């Protein structure tokens, strides 16, 4: 995000820092929304948080440097990204109620790995194709995430539908 803002918005580092603080603040809004709706459908919030950021990043990149309106999709990108972390944490904790602390810790670790992989992939895309290609890469990653979410939904539904035979007393 910082590279996008500094390169495309052509702003000084101090302004970029304030933009990133703003993303953190709207991220709190995303956290609150995920907490509110995640109890009803953590997977639904997860899917939404996978679908929204690619479109928001494309709009951010398209509008950055042309108008301050880029801050609107930039804020949406930040809120949706943060909502995804909370939704995943709620989903994992609900799937393992007997080990909520472990599930929560695992979810946080996975989120950190995802952030690191996103930075790594984003850096490689920027180095190879420049910033303009970043939105396409984000879309591809979002589609891959949606495919994984669909796989999880199907797997969980199948496991809940399987009938476990009762133990027979001899």
C-alpha positions as CSV (number, residue, x, y, z in Angstrom):
1,X,0.0,0.0,0.0
2,X,2.8,2.4,0.9
3,X,4.4,1.9,-2.5
4,X,1.2,2.6,-4.3
5,X,0.6,5.8,-2.3
6,X,4.2,7.0,-2.6
7,X,4.6,6.2,-6.3
8,X,1.2,7.0,-7.7
9,X,0.0,9.7,-5.4
10,X,3.4,11.3,-5.6
11,X,3.1,12.3,-1.9
12,X,5.7,12.8,0.7
13,X,6.4,10.0,3.1
14,X,4.7,11.9,6.0
15,X,1.4,12.1,4.0
16,X,1.7,8.4,3.1
17,X,2.1,7.6,6.7
18,X,-1.1,9.4,7.5
19,X,-2.9,7.6,4.8
20,X,-1.8,4.3,6.3
21,X,-2.9,5.5,9.8
22,X,-6.3,6.2,8.1
23,X,-6.4,2.6,6.7
24,X,-5.8,1.3,10.2
25,X,-8.7,3.4,11.6
26,X,-11.1,2.2,8.9
27,X,-9.7,-1.3,9.6
28,X,-11.2,-1.0,13.0
29,X,-14.6,-0.4,11.3
30,X,-14.0,-3.6,9.2
31,X,-13.2,-5.4,12.5
32,X,-16.4,-4.2,14.0
33,X,-18.5,-5.2,11.0
34,X,-16.9,-8.6,10.9
35,X,-17.6,-9.1,14.6
36,X,-21.2,-8.0,14.2
37,X,-22.0,-10.2,11.1
38,X,-19.4,-12.9,11.6
39,X,-21.5,-14.7,14.3
40,X,-24.3,-15.1,11.7
41,X,-22.0,-16.1,8.8
42,X,-18.3,-16.0,9.3
43,X,-17.8,-17.7,6.0
44,X,-20.0,-15.1,4.3
45,X,-17.9,-12.3,5.7
46,X,-14.8,-14.1,4.7
47,X,-16.0,-14.5,1.1
48,X,-17.0,-10.8,1.0
49,X,-13.6,-9.8,2.4
50,X,-12.0,-11.9,-0.4
51,X,-14.2,-10.4,-3.2
52,X,-14.0,-6.7,-2.2
53,X,-10.3,-5.9,-2.0
54,X,-9.4,-6.7,-5.6
55,X,-12.1,-4.3,-6.9
56,X,-11.1,-1.7,-4.3
57,X,-7.4,-2.0,-5.1
58,X,-8.2,-1.6,-8.8
59,X,-10.2,1.5,-8.1
60,X,-7.5,2.8,-5.8
61,X,-4.8,2.3,-8.4
62,X,-6.9,3.8,-11.2
63,X,-7.8,6.9,-9.2
64,X,-4.5,7.5,-7.4
65,X,-2.7,10.6,-8.6
66,X,-5.8,11.9,-10.5
67,X,-8.0,12.9,-7.6
68,X,-8.3,12.5,-3.9
69,X,-11.3,10.3,-4.5
70,X,-8.9,7.4,-4.5
71,X,-9.2,7.5,-0.7
72,X,-12.7,6.1,-0.8
73,X,-11.8,2.7,-2.4
74,X,-8.5,2.8,-0.4
75,X,-10.6,2.9,2.8
76,X,-12.9,0.2,1.5
77,X,-9.8,-2.0,0.7
78,X,-8.5,-1.5,4.3
79,X,-11.8,-2.2,6.0
80,X,-12.5,-5.3,3.9
81,X,-9.0,-6.6,4.5
82,X,-9.2,-6.2,8.2
83,X,-12.7,-7.8,8.3
84,X,-11.3,-10.9,6.6
85,X,-8.9,-11.5,9.5
86,X,-11.6,-11.3,12.1
87,X,-14.1,-13.4,10.1
88,X,-11.5,-16.1,9.6
89,X,-10.7,-16.0,13.3
90,X,-14.3,-16.4,14.3
91,X,-14.9,-19.1,11.7
92,X,-11.9,-21.2,13.0
93,X,-12.9,-20.7,16.6
94,X,-16.5,-21.7,15.9
95,X,-15.3,-24.9,14.2
96,X,-13.1,-25.9,17.2
97,X,-15.0,-24.7,20.3
98,X,-13.0,-27.2,22.4
99,X,-9.8,-25.5,21.4
100,X,-10.7,-21.9,21.0
101,X,-7.4,-20.5,22.2
102,X,-5.4,-22.7,19.9
103,X,-7.7,-21.9,17.0
104,X,-7.4,-18.2,17.6
105,X,-3.6,-18.4,17.8
106,X,-3.5,-20.5,14.6
107,X,-5.7,-18.0,12.8
108,X,-3.5,-15.1,13.8
109,X,-0.4,-16.9,12.6
110,X,-2.1,-17.8,9.3
111,X,-3.0,-14.1,8.9
112,X,0.6,-13.1,9.4
113,X,1.8,-15.6,6.9
114,X,-0.8,-14.3,4.4
115,X,0.3,-10.7,5.0
116,X,3.9,-11.7,4.4
117,X,3.1,-13.7,1.2
118,X,1.0,-10.8,0.0
119,X,3.9,-8.4,0.4
120,X,6.3,-10.9,-1.2
121,X,4.0,-11.5,-4.2
122,X,3.1,-7.8,-4.5
123,X,6.8,-6.9,-4.5
124,X,7.6,-9.4,-7.2
125,X,4.7,-8.1,-9.3
126,X,5.7,-4.5,-8.9
127,X,9.4,-5.4,-9.7
128,X,8.4,-7.3,-12.8
129,X,5.3,-5.5,-14.1
130,X,5.1,-2.1,-12.3
131,X,2.3,-1.0,-10.1
132,X,-0.4,-1.1,-12.8
133,X,-0.3,-4.9,-12.8
134,X,-0.9,-5.1,-9.1
135,X,-4.7,-4.9,-9.4
136,X,-4.7,-7.9,-11.7
137,X,-2.5,-9.9,-9.3
138,X,-4.8,-8.9,-6.4
139,X,-7.8,-10.2,-8.4
140,X,-6.0,-13.5,-9.2
141,X,-5.2,-14.0,-5.5
142,X,-8.8,-13.0,-4.5
143,X,-10.2,-15.6,-7.0
144,X,-7.8,-18.3,-5.6
145,X,-9.0,-17.3,-2.0
146,X,-12.6,-17.7,-3.1
147,X,-11.9,-21.1,-4.6
148,X,-10.3,-22.2,-1.2
149,X,-13.3,-20.8,0.6
150,X,-15.7,-22.8,-1.6
151,X,-13.6,-25.9,-1.0
152,X,-13.8,-25.3,2.8
153,X,-17.6,-24.8,2.6
154,X,-18.1,-28.0,0.6
155,X,-15.8,-30.0,2.9
156,X,-17.4,-28.7,6.1
157,X,-20.9,-29.4,4.8
158,X,-20.0,-32.9,3.8
159,X,-18.4,-33.7,7.1
160,X,-21.5,-32.4,8.9
161,X,-23.8,-34.6,6.7
162,X,-21.9,-37.8,7.3
163,X,-23.6,-40.1,9.7
164,X,-21.4,-41.5,12.4
165,X,-22.5,-45.1,13.3
166,X,-23.3,-45.6,16.9
167,X,-21.1,-48.0,18.8
168,X,-22.6,-51.4,19.2
169,X,-22.6,-53.1,22.6
170,X,-21.6,-56.8,22.4
